[in-house]
Amino acid sequence: DVYKRQCFFANDGYQFFFFKQKTAYEMLRSLVGSEMCIRDRWYQRRVHGDNSKLHRKMSYLLPHLDSGWEVDQAILSEEDRVVIIRFGHDYDPQCMIMDETLLKVAEDVKLFAVIYLVDITEVPDFNTMYELYDPVTVMFFFRNKHMMIDLGTGNNNKINWPISDKQEFIDIVETVYKGARKGTIL
């Protein structure tokens, strides 16, 4: 469906329909099922060639936050769980690796963490504030506070590399949760 239908009611009860053509961005976001697979295969071949051995795109199975307001509400609304936000692009190979790991751990950590994805082009509100210049960035929040973590890299604000090991990421999330509940700096 290439058109958006908009309906207006006149004062005398008549309906007027206006059809506005969707933009290319809106059409890409409204693809479902096999259409997404076709789009992803096309992009993979175009950018990486036919012999690419990238991980399958898993981002469509995880919830996306599409505005700065949604990101703020996600962080504010969680009282008892850690909010994990992956900033990046769905098509980036490093984000694909991280998204696959996030999808694997989502069921295991659902009692103490919730996972969201944010496209840094679509939602540029936090790029400067959190210095989101890396292809993939994972940040943790608890009770409306940004959780600082020390993983030996010198950057205590975020994880800026893809983690492919499920158990390693679960251990990180458990440590963040336990430290956040105690109120300690990690």
BELZI-V672644 format. One line per field, one symbol per residue. phi: phi as a letter, one per 20 degrees, with the letter a starting at -180 (. if undefined). A space follows every 10 residues. Layout:
# BELZI-V672644
phi->???
This chain:
# BELZI-V672644
phi->.edeeddcde fenedcdcdd fffffffffe fclfffffff ffffffednf efdffffdff edfdddbfff fgfffffeed cfedceercf efgfffffff ffffegffdf fcbcdcdcef efcegdgfgd ledefccdcd cblmcfeecd dnendeeadd bfddegffff ffffffffff feneee
